[in-house]
Amino acid sequence: MRLLLDTHIWLWSHLSPDRLSRRVTRELNRPDNERWLSPVSISELVLLVEKGRVVLDLPIEKWLEQAFNRAPTTEASLTNSVAVEMLRVNLCYRDPADRLLAATARVFDLILVTADQRLIQSRQARVLANL
């Protein structure tokens, strides 16, 4: 499987793995599954750290380096195709990060791993729900 990690899933996998369901943990640990991450998630992490909502034990650049070494990911680039695909992502709420993630999953044919009930219920991308 090609898995696009929603920001919280990616962070939980490093900071609070006990928050992940058994199924999500199993799929993230399968060596034949690919982990993908959008730059949107990195930008969300930066904002969370700046707001003090996430506390890291290292400077963010060093933490990211270690996180990518522990669990390599493929960058799901923010391309023109992803930006245009946002036109076809219909969420009943306003969250540009969620729209970008759903569009990214669609463009790159990825399964979005999320615990976000609004994204799960929107059916705007294939989802592996953390339930």
DRENTORKOL-3810 file (N, C-alpha, C; in nm, 4 decimals):
REM DRENTORKOL-3810
@n.u->0.0838; n.v->-0.1183; n.w->0.0000; ca.u->0.0000; ca.v->0.0000; ca.w->0.0000; c.u->0.0878; c.v->0.1240; c.w->0.0000
@n.u->0.0343; n.v->0.2270; n.w->-0.0623; ca.u->0.1010; ca.v->0.3573; ca.w->-0.0655; c.u->0.0210; c.v->0.4497; c.w->0.0253
@n.u->0.0788; n.v->0.4841; n.w->0.1397; ca.u->0.0068; ca.v->0.5512; ca.w->0.2469; c.u->0.0522; c.v->0.6966; c.w->0.2616
@n.u->-0.0421; n.v->0.7885; n.w->0.2494; ca.u->-0.0159; ca.v->0.9296; ca.w->0.2768; c.u->-0.0561; c.v->0.9557; c.w->0.4211
@n.u->0.0393; n.v->0.9964; n.w->0.5023; ca.u->0.0132; ca.v->1.0163; ca.w->0.6445; c.u->-0.0414; c.v->1.1561; c.w->0.6697
@n.u->-0.1586; n.v->1.1618; n.w->0.7303; ca.u->-0.2105; ca.v->1.2897; ca.w->0.7764; c.u->-0.1140; c.v->1.3383; c.w->0.8849
@n.u->-0.1084; n.v->1.4674; n.w->0.9040; ca.u->-0.0100; ca.v->1.5263; ca.w->0.9955; c.u->-0.0139; c.v->1.4608; c.w->1.1330
@n.u->-0.1323; n.v->1.4462; n.w->1.1903; ca.u->-0.1405; ca.v->1.3900; ca.w->1.3257; c.u->-0.0954; c.v->1.2441; c.w->1.3286
@n.u->-0.1253; n.v->1.1681; n.w->1.2249; ca.u->-0.0816; ca.v->1.0277; ca.w->1.2211; c.u->0.0704; c.v->1.0215; c.w->1.2170
@n.u->0.1299; n.v->1.1043; n.w->1.1337; ca.u->0.2767; ca.v->1.1085; ca.w->1.1237; c.u->0.3382; c.v->1.1464; c.w->1.2590
@n.u->0.2836; n.v->1.2493; n.w->1.3220; ca.u->0.3379; ca.v->1.2916; ca.w->1.4523; c.u->0.3154; c.v->1.1856; c.w->1.5589
@n.u->0.1962; n.v->1.1269; n.w->1.5623; ca.u->0.1697; ca.v->1.0220; ca.w->1.6607; c.u->0.2641; c.v->0.9040; c.w->1.6406
@n.u->0.2961; n.v->0.8720; n.w->1.5168; ca.u->0.3837; ca.v->0.7573; ca.w->1.4921; c.u->0.5216; c.v->0.7794; c.w->1.5544
@n.u->0.5594; n.v->0.9041; n.w->1.5738; ca.u->0.6897; ca.v->0.9356; ca.w->1.6342; c.u->0.6791; c.v->0.9736; c.w->1.7823
@n.u->0.5734; n.v->1.0445; n.w->1.8182; ca.u->0.5649; ca.v->1.1011; ca.w->1.9530; c.u->0.4691; c.v->1.0270; c.w->2.0464
@n.u->0.3659; n.v->0.9643; n.w->1.9909; ca.u->0.2638; ca.v->0.8964; ca.w->2.0723; c.u->0.2107; c.v->0.7737; c.w->1.9995
@n.u->0.2960; n.v->0.6752; n.w->1.9730; ca.u->0.2514; ca.v->0.5602; ca.w->1.8939; c.u->0.1339; c.v->0.4846; c.w->1.9546
@n.u->0.1112; n.v->0.4996; n.w->2.0847; ca.u->-0.0013; ca.v->0.4335; ca.w->2.1492; c.u->-0.1361; c.v->0.4899; c.w->2.1025
@n.u->-0.1357; n.v->0.6042; n.w->2.0352; ca.u->-0.2593; ca.v->0.6641; ca.w->1.9834; c.u->-0.3013; c.v->0.6029; c.w->1.8496
@n.u->-0.2127; n.v->0.5211; n.w->1.7914; ca.u->-0.2432; ca.v->0.4573; ca.w->1.6640; c.u->-0.3162; c.v->0.3251; c.w->1.6872
@n.u->-0.4128; n.v->0.2983; n.w->1.6021; ca.u->-0.4845; ca.v->0.1704; ca.w->1.6118; c.u->-0.3893; c.v->0.0569; c.w->1.5737
@n.u->-0.4281; n.v->-0.0647; n.w->1.6105; ca.u->-0.3455; ca.v->-0.1811; ca.w->1.5750; c.u->-0.3303; c.v->-0.1928; c.w->1.4241
@n.u->-0.4409; n.v->-0.1703; n.w->1.3529; ca.u->-0.4352; ca.v->-0.1840; ca.w->1.2066; c.u->-0.3417; c.v->-0.0804; c.w->1.1446
@n.u->-0.3516; n.v->0.0449; n.w->1.1876; ca.u->-0.2640; ca.v->0.1489; ca.w->1.1331; c.u->-0.1194; c.v->0.1185; c.w->1.1695
@n.u->-0.0941; n.v->0.0788; n.w->1.2918; ca.u->0.0423; ca.v->0.0436; ca.w->1.3328; c.u->0.0970; c.v->-0.0693; c.w->1.2464
@n.u->0.0156; n.v->-0.1705; n.w->1.2252; ca.u->0.0579; ca.v->-0.2836; ca.w->1.1422; c.u->0.0909; c.v->-0.2382; c.w->0.9999
@n.u->0.0047; n.v->-0.1569; n.w->0.9411; ca.u->0.0274; ca.v->-0.1128; ca.w->0.8034; c.u->0.1484; c.v->-0.0198; c.w->0.7927
@n.u->0.1693; n.v->0.0642; n.w->0.8912; ca.u->0.2864; ca.v->0.1529; ca.w->0.8894; c.u->0.4161; c.v->0.0744; c.w->0.9040
@n.u->0.4104; n.v->-0.0377; n.w->0.9730; ca.u->0.5312; ca.v->-0.1173; ca.w->0.9974; c.u->0.5590; c.v->-0.2224; c.w->0.8907
@n.u->0.4638; n.v->-0.2449; n.w->0.8004; ca.u->0.4859; ca.v->-0.3440; ca.w->0.6942; c.u->0.5924; c.v->-0.2923; c.w->0.5980
@n.u->0.6986; n.v->-0.3692; n.w->0.5764; ca.u->0.8079; ca.v->-0.3214; ca.w->0.4913; c.u->0.7694; c.v->-0.3006; c.w->0.3455
@n.u->0.6631; n.v->-0.3673; n.w->0.2996; ca.u->0.6232; ca.v->-0.3505; ca.w->0.1598; c.u->0.5307; c.v->-0.2303; c.w->0.1386
@n.u->0.4855; n.v->-0.1663; n.w->0.2464; ca.u->0.4036; ca.v->-0.0460; ca.w->0.2340; c.u->0.4936; c.v->0.0774; c.w->0.2256
@n.u->0.4501; n.v->0.1736; n.w->0.1472; ca.u->0.5244; ca.v->0.2992; ca.w->0.1327; c.u->0.4595; c.v->0.4070; c.w->0.2188
@n.u->0.5434; n.v->0.4819; n.w->0.2906; ca.u->0.4966; ca.v->0.5969; ca.w->0.3668; c.u->0.5229; c.v->0.7222; c.w->0.2843
@n.u->0.4220; n.v->0.8037; n.w->0.2670; ca.u->0.4333; ca.v->0.9304; ca.w->0.1961; c.u->0.3967; c.v->1.0426; c.w->0.2916
@n.u->0.4591; n.v->1.1588; n.w->0.2706; ca.u->0.4318; ca.v->1.2750; ca.w->0.3550; c.u->0.4299; c.v->1.3995; c.w->0.2680
@n.u->0.3328; n.v->1.4833; n.w->0.2911; ca.u->0.3193; ca.v->1.6087; ca.w->0.2173; c.u->0.3960; c.v->1.7194; c.w->0.2900
@n.u->0.4511; n.v->1.8141; n.w->0.2149; ca.u->0.5123; ca.v->1.9323; ca.w->0.2780; c.u->0.4104; c.v->2.0091; c.w->0.3631
@n.u->0.2829; n.v->1.9897; n.w->0.3361; ca.u->0.1784; ca.v->2.0512; ca.w->0.4175; c.u->0.1941; c.v->2.0064; c.w->0.5634
@n.u->0.2286; n.v->1.8801; n.w->0.5837; ca.u->0.2452; ca.v->1.8289; ca.w->0.7205; c.u->0.3659; c.v->1.8906; c.w->0.7899
@n.u->0.4715; n.v->1.9138; n.w->0.7144; ca.u->0.5886; ca.v->1.9801; ca.w->0.7738; c.u->0.5505; c.v->2.1223; c.w->0.8143
@n.u->0.4780; n.v->2.1922; n.w->0.7277; ca.u->0.4385; ca.v->2.3298; ca.w->0.7607; c.u->0.3439; c.v->2.3311; c.w->0.8809
@n.u->0.2548; n.v->2.2321; n.w->0.8896; ca.u->0.1671; ca.v->2.2249; ca.w->1.0062; c.u->0.2484; c.v->2.1999; c.w->1.1339
@n.u->0.3501; n.v->2.1145; n.w->1.1246; ca.u->0.4359; ca.v->2.0898; ca.w->1.2414; c.u->0.5050; c.v->2.2186; c.w->1.2845
@n.u->0.5577; n.v->2.2931; n.w->1.1900; ca.u->0.6250; ca.v->2.4195; ca.w->1.2230; c.u->0.5292; c.v->2.5104; c.w->1.3001
@n.u->0.4065; n.v->2.5227; n.w->1.2514; ca.u->0.3092; ca.v->2.6092; ca.w->1.3191; c.u->0.2731; c.v->2.5562; c.w->1.4577
@n.u->0.2582; n.v->2.4244; n.w->1.4702; ca.u->0.2275; ca.v->2.3657; ca.w->1.6011; c.u->0.3396; c.v->2.3892; c.w->1.7011
@n.u->0.4635; n.v->2.3778; n.w->1.6559; ca.u->0.5782; ca.v->2.4036; ca.w->1.7437; c.u->0.5814; c.v->2.5510; c.w->1.7831
@n.u->0.5609; n.v->2.6394; n.w->1.6866; ca.u->0.5607; ca.v->2.7833; ca.w->1.7157; c.u->0.4535; c.v->2.8208; c.w->1.8167
@n.u->0.3376; n.v->2.7549; n.w->1.8093; ca.u->0.2268; ca.v->2.7834; ca.w->1.9007; c.u->0.2440; c.v->2.7137; c.w->2.0353
@n.u->0.3438; n.v->2.6250; n.w->2.0463; ca.u->0.3648; ca.v->2.5514; ca.w->2.1701; c.u->0.2708; c.v->2.4333; c.w->2.1868
@n.u->0.1976; n.v->2.3958; n.w->2.0819; ca.u->0.1051; ca.v->2.2818; ca.w->2.0912; c.u->0.1764; c.v->2.1489; c.w->2.0744
@n.u->0.2960; n.v->2.1515; n.w->2.0152; ca.u->0.3819; ca.v->2.0332; ca.w->2.0059; c.u->0.5182; c.v->2.0757; c.w->2.0579
@n.u->0.5724; n.v->1.9953; n.w->2.1478; ca.u->0.7046; ca.v->2.0221; ca.w->2.2042; c.u->0.7975; c.v->1.9096; c.w->2.1603
@n.u->0.9057; n.v->1.9475; n.w->2.0951; ca.u->1.0043; ca.v->1.8502; ca.w->2.0488; c.u->1.1262; c.v->1.8560; c.w->2.1395
@n.u->1.1980; n.v->1.7442; n.w->2.1481; ca.u->1.3162; ca.v->1.7382; ca.w->2.2337; c.u->1.4422; c.v->1.7888; c.w->2.1641
@n.u->1.4281; n.v->1.8286; n.w->2.0386; ca.u->1.5403; ca.v->1.8780; ca.w->1.9576; c.u->1.4925; c.v->1.9955; c.w->1.8746
@n.u->1.5860; n.v->2.0766; n.w->1.8223; ca.u->1.5442; ca.v->2.1770; ca.w->1.7245; c.u->1.4740; c.v->2.1072; c.w->1.6077
@n.u->1.3762; n.v->2.1732; n.w->1.5496; ca.u->1.2899; ca.v->2.1093; ca.w->1.4514; c.u->1.3671; c.v->2.0472; c.w->1.3351
@n.u->1.4706; n.v->2.1135; n.w->1.2865; ca.u->1.5470; ca.v->2.0576; ca.w->1.1742; c.u->1.6127; c.v->1.9248; c.w->1.2124
@n.u->1.6685; n.v->1.9191; n.w->1.3308; ca.u->1.7342; ca.v->1.7974; ca.w->1.3785; c.u->1.6299; c.v->1.6880; c.w->1.4045
@n.u->1.5164; n.v->1.7275; n.w->1.4623; ca.u->1.4102; ca.v->1.6310; ca.w->1.4891; c.u->1.3613; c.v->1.5696; c.w->1.3586
@n.u->1.3405; n.v->1.6527; n.w->1.2570; ca.u->1.2959; ca.v->1.6034; ca.w->1.1265; c.u->1.3972; c.v->1.5069; c.w->1.0667
@n.u->1.5234; n.v->1.5411; n.w->1.0756; ca.u->1.6292; ca.v->1.4530; ca.w->1.0231; c.u->1.6220; c.v->1.3161; c.w->1.0888
@n.u->1.6090; n.v->1.3145; n.w->1.2214; ca.u->1.6014; ca.v->1.1866; ca.w->1.2927; c.u->1.4717; c.v->1.1112; c.w->1.2591
@n.u->1.3610; n.v->1.1846; n.w->1.2478; ca.u->1.2332; ca.v->1.1200; ca.w->1.2161; c.u->1.2396; c.v->1.0543; c.w->1.0789
@n.u->1.2975; n.v->1.1232; n.w->0.9812; ca.u->1.3069; ca.v->1.0662; ca.w->0.8469; c.u->1.4057; c.v->0.9504; c.w->0.8411
@n.u->1.5066; n.v->0.9517; n.w->0.9253; ca.u->1.5996; ca.v->0.8381; ca.w->0.9314; c.u->1.5342; c.v->0.7163; c.w->0.9951
@n.u->1.4529; n.v->0.7382; n.w->1.0999; ca.u->1.3844; ca.v->0.6274; ca.w->1.1683; c.u->1.2750; c.v->0.5663; c.w->1.0817
@n.u->1.2026; n.v->0.6500; n.w->1.0113; ca.u->1.0890; ca.v->0.6034; ca.w->0.9310; c.u->1.0879; c.v->0.6833; c.w->0.8001
@n.u->1.1649; n.v->0.6363; n.w->0.7031; ca.u->1.1742; ca.v->0.7100; ca.w->0.5765; c.u->1.0378; c.v->0.7281; c.w->0.5099
@n.u->1.0212; n.v->0.8427; n.w->0.4475; ca.u->0.8994; ca.v->0.8727; ca.w->0.3745; c.u->0.9356; c.v->0.9250; c.w->0.2364
@n.u->0.8404; n.v->0.9133; n.w->0.1476; ca.u->0.8520; ca.v->0.9724; ca.w->0.0144; c.u->0.7775; c.v->1.1045; c.w->0.0176
@n.u->0.8391; n.v->1.2071; n.w->-0.0386; ca.u->0.7736; ca.v->1.3374; ca.w->-0.0407; c.u->0.6616; c.v->1.3383; c.w->-0.1444
@n.u->0.5422; n.v->1.3720; n.w->-0.0998; ca.u->0.4274; ca.v->1.3897; ca.w->-0.1887; c.u->0.4238; c.v->1.5381; c.w->-0.2237
@n.u->0.4944; n.v->1.5717; n.w->-0.3279; ca.u->0.5158; ca.v->1.7120; ca.w->-0.3643; c.u->0.3859; c.v->1.7872; c.w->-0.3865
@n.u->0.3904; n.v->1.9134; n.w->-0.3520; ca.u->0.2790; ca.v->2.0027; ca.w->-0.3794; c.u->0.2963; c.v->2.0523; c.w->-0.5223
@n.u->0.2322; n.v->1.9840; n.w->-0.6151; ca.u->0.2472; ca.v->2.0122; ca.w->-0.7577; c.u->0.1300; c.v->2.0959; c.w->-0.8090
@n.u->0.1453; n.v->2.1433; n.w->-0.9312; ca.u->0.0341; ca.v->2.2139; ca.w->-0.9956; c.u->-0.0883; c.v->2.1243; c.w->-1.0048
@n.u->-0.0680; n.v->1.9972; n.w->-1.0351; ca.u->-0.1808; ca.v->1.9025; ca.w->-1.0457; c.u->-0.2542; c.v->1.8888; c.w->-0.9127
@n.u->-0.1798; n.v->1.8884; n.w->-0.8032; ca.u->-0.2427; ca.v->1.8802; ca.w->-0.6710; c.u->-0.3246; c.v->2.0071; c.w->-0.6458
@n.u->-0.2671; n.v->2.1218; n.w->-0.6767; ca.u->-0.3396; ca.v->2.2481; ca.w->-0.6550; c.u->-0.4690; c.v->2.2520; c.w->-0.7354
@n.u->-0.4648; n.v->2.2086; n.w->-0.8604; ca.u->-0.5843; ca.v->2.2086; ca.w->-0.9442; c.u->-0.6856; c.v->2.1052; c.w->-0.8949
@n.u->-0.6373; n.v->1.9907; n.w->-0.8459; ca.u->-0.7280; ca.v->1.8865; ca.w->-0.7956; c.u->-0.8100; c.v->1.9367; c.w->-0.6766
@n.u->-0.7609; n.v->2.0384; n.w->-0.6066; ca.u->-0.8371; ca.v->2.0962; ca.w->-0.4962; c.u->-0.9745; c.v->2.1434; c.w->-0.5419
@n.u->-0.9867; n.v->2.1780; n.w->-0.6705; ca.u->-1.1168; ca.v->2.2195; ca.w->-0.7246; c.u->-1.2212; c.v->2.1090; c.w->-0.7115
@n.u->-1.1756; n.v->1.9854; n.w->-0.7177; ca.u->-1.2668; ca.v->1.8710; ca.w->-0.7157; c.u->-1.2819; c.v->1.8081; c.w->-0.5764
@n.u->-1.2127; n.v->1.8617; n.w->-0.4791; ca.u->-1.2257; ca.v->1.8126; ca.w->-0.3413; c.u->-1.3343; c.v->1.8950; c.w->-0.2726
@n.u->-1.4426; n.v->1.8286; n.w->-0.2389; ca.u->-1.5570; ca.v->1.8965; ca.w->-0.1785; c.u->-1.5697; c.v->1.8579; c.w->-0.0314
@n.u->-1.5178; n.v->1.9418; n.w->0.0544; ca.u->-1.5319; ca.v->1.9208; ca.w->0.1980; c.u->-1.6404; c.v->2.0153; c.w->0.2479
@n.u->-1.7150; n.v->1.9713; n.w->0.3471; ca.u->-1.8220; ca.v->2.0547; ca.w->0.4007; c.u->-1.7699; c.v->2.1486; c.w->0.5101
@n.u->-1.6408; n.v->2.1653; n.w->0.5168; ca.u->-1.5777; ca.v->2.2550; ca.w->0.6135; c.u->-1.4569; c.v->2.3183; c.w->0.5465
@n.u->-1.4073; n.v->2.4255; n.w->0.6037; ca.u->-1.2961; ca.v->2.4987; ca.w->0.5432; c.u->-1.1655; c.v->2.4649; c.w->0.6148
@n.u->-1.0870; n.v->2.3844; n.w->0.5514; ca.u->-0.9548; ca.v->2.3521; ca.w->0.6023; c.u->-0.8643; c.v->2.3288; c.w->0.4823
@n.u->-0.7864; n.v->2.4309; n.w->0.4453; ca.u->-0.7030; ca.v->2.4167; ca.w->0.3252; c.u->-0.6028; c.v->2.3014; c.w->0.3348
@n.u->-0.5532; n.v->2.2714; n.w->0.4536; ca.u->-0.4581; ca.v->2.1601; ca.w->0.4680; c.u->-0.5270; c.v->2.0279; c.w->0.4352
@n.u->-0.6488; n.v->2.0081; n.w->0.4837; ca.u->-0.7219; ca.v->1.8844; ca.w->0.4538; c.u->-0.7538; c.v->1.8748; c.w->0.3047
@n.u->-0.7909; n.v->1.9854; n.w->0.2436; ca.u->-0.8174; ca.v->1.9835; ca.w->0.0987; c.u->-0.6916; c.v->1.9459; c.w->0.0220
@n.u->-0.5771; n.v->2.0021; n.w->0.0632; ca.u->-0.4505; ca.v->1.9687; ca.w->-0.0036; c.u->-0.4150; c.v->1.8222; c.w->0.0155
@n.u->-0.4350; n.v->1.7702; n.w->0.1349; ca.u->-0.4034; ca.v->1.6294; ca.w->0.1592; c.u->-0.4942; c.v->1.5374; c.w->0.0782
@n.u->-0.6220; n.v->1.5667; n.w->0.0736; ca.u->-0.7136; ca.v->1.4840; ca.w->-0.0053; c.u->-0.6777; c.v->1.4922; c.w->-0.1534
@n.u->-0.6470; n.v->1.6114; n.w->-0.2019; ca.u->-0.6070; ca.v->1.6275; ca.w->-0.3422; c.u->-0.4771; c.v->1.5534; c.w->-0.3703
@n.u->-0.3845; n.v->1.5591; n.w->-0.2780; ca.u->-0.2568; ca.v->1.4882; ca.w->-0.2935; c.u->-0.2802; c.v->1.3385; c.w->-0.3034
@n.u->-0.3639; n.v->1.2854; n.w->-0.2145; ca.u->-0.3939; ca.v->1.1417; ca.w->-0.2171; c.u->-0.4535; c.v->1.1024; c.w->-0.3516
@n.u->-0.5407; n.v->1.1848; n.w->-0.4048; ca.u->-0.6045; ca.v->1.1540; ca.w->-0.5321; c.u->-0.5053; c.v->1.1598; c.w->-0.6474
@n.u->-0.4242; n.v->1.2637; n.w->-0.6527; ca.u->-0.3300; ca.v->1.2813; ca.w->-0.7649; c.u->-0.2248; c.v->1.1716; c.w->-0.7665
@n.u->-0.1718; n.v->1.1361; n.w->-0.6491; ca.u->-0.0641; ca.v->1.0373; ca.w->-0.6415; c.u->-0.1155; c.v->0.8944; c.w->-0.6186
@n.u->-0.2463; n.v->0.8763; n.w->-0.6166; ca.u->-0.3083; ca.v->0.7462; ca.w->-0.5941; c.u->-0.2601; c.v->0.6837; c.w->-0.4629
@n.u->-0.2792; n.v->0.7591; n.w->-0.3555; ca.u->-0.2371; ca.v->0.7184; ca.w->-0.2219; c.u->-0.3590; c.v->0.6959; c.w->-0.1337
@n.u->-0.3404; n.v->0.6193; n.w->-0.0284; ca.u->-0.4433; ca.v->0.5995; ca.w->0.0730; c.u->-0.4098; c.v->0.6928; c.w->0.1895
@n.u->-0.5029; n.v->0.7811; n.w->0.2220; ca.u->-0.4820; ca.v->0.8780; ca.w->0.3288; c.u->-0.5065; c.v->0.8116; c.w->0.4637
@n.u->-0.4055; n.v->0.8114; n.w->0.5489; ca.u->-0.4171; ca.v->0.7544; ca.w->0.6832; c.u->-0.4515; c.v->0.8685; c.w->0.7776
@n.u->-0.5697; n.v->0.8607; n.w->0.8386; ca.u->-0.6165; ca.v->0.9713; ca.w->0.9211; c.u->-0.7087; c.v->0.9226; c.w->1.0321
@n.u->-0.7184; n.v->1.0037; n.w->1.1357; ca.u->-0.8182; ca.v->0.9829; ca.w->1.2411; c.u->-0.9234; c.v->1.0927; c.w->1.2350
@n.u->-0.9106; n.v->1.1827; n.w->1.1396; ca.u->-1.0004; ca.v->1.2962; ca.w->1.1249; c.u->-1.1355; c.v->1.2482; c.w->1.0700
@n.u->-1.2359; n.v->1.2476; n.w->1.1558; ca.u->-1.3684; ca.v->1.1979; ca.w->1.1181; c.u->-1.4279; c.v->1.2748; c.w->1.0005
@n.u->-1.3999; n.v->1.4050; n.w->0.9942; ca.u->-1.4540; ca.v->1.4842; ca.w->0.8831; c.u->-1.3948; c.v->1.4373; c.w->0.7505
@n.u->-1.2654; n.v->1.4087; n.w->0.7486; ca.u->-1.2026; ca.v->1.3586; ca.w->0.6259; c.u->-1.2524; c.v->1.2186; c.w->0.5918
@n.u->-1.2642; n.v->1.1349; n.w->0.6923; ca.u->-1.3117; ca.v->0.9980; ca.w->0.6711; c.u->-1.4522; c.v->1.0012; c.w->0.6116
@n.u->-1.5398; n.v->1.0804; n.w->0.6700; ca.u->-1.6794; ca.v->1.0855; ca.w->0.6261; c.u->-1.6973; c.v->1.1579; c.w->0.4931
@n.u->-1.6013; n.v->1.2409; n.w->0.4544; ca.u->-1.6141; ca.v->1.3176; ca.w->0.3297; c.u->-1.6042; c.v->1.2290; c.w->0.2055
@n.u->-1.5349; n.v->1.1175; n.w->0.2180; ca.u->-1.5158; ca.v->1.0241; ca.w->0.1064; c.u->-1.4541; c.v->1.0924; c.w->-0.0163
@n.u->-1.3637; n.v->1.1859; n.w->0.0100; ca.u->-1.2986; ca.v->1.2586; ca.w->-0.0977; c.u->-1.1675; c.v->1.1945; c.w->-0.1397
@n.u->-1.1241; n.v->1.0948; n.w->-0.0643; ca.u->-1.0024; ca.v->1.0187; ca.w->-0.0971; c.u->-1.0167; c.v->0.8805; c.w->-0.0324
@n.u->-0.9392; n.v->0.7850; n.w->-0.0843; ca.u->-0.9376; ca.v->0.6549; ca.w->-0.0179; c.u->-0.8699; c.v->0.6744; c.w->0.1179
@n.u->-0.9236; n.v->0.6083; n.w->0.2199; ca.u->-0.8794; ca.v->0.6340; ca.w->0.3571; c.u->-0.8517; c.v->0.5034; c.w->0.4302
@n.u->-0.7479; n.v->0.5061; n.w->0.5116; ca.u->-0.7250; ca.v->0.4044; ca.w->0.6137; c.u->-0.7503; c.v->0.4788; c.w->0.7453
@n.u->-0.8623; n.v->0.4462; n.w->0.8087; ca.u->-0.9043; ca.v->0.5199; ca.w->0.9282; c.u->-0.8356; c.v->0.4659; c.w->1.0526
@n.u->-0.7894; n.v->0.5568; n.w->1.1344; ca.u->-0.7319; ca.v->0.5216; ca.w->1.2643; c.u->-0.8476; c.v->0.5230; c.w->1.3646
@n.u->-0.9114; n.v->0.4050; n.w->1.3789; ca.u->-1.0279; ca.v->0.3945; ca.w->1.4694; c.u->-0.9987; c.v->0.3039; c.w->1.5846
END
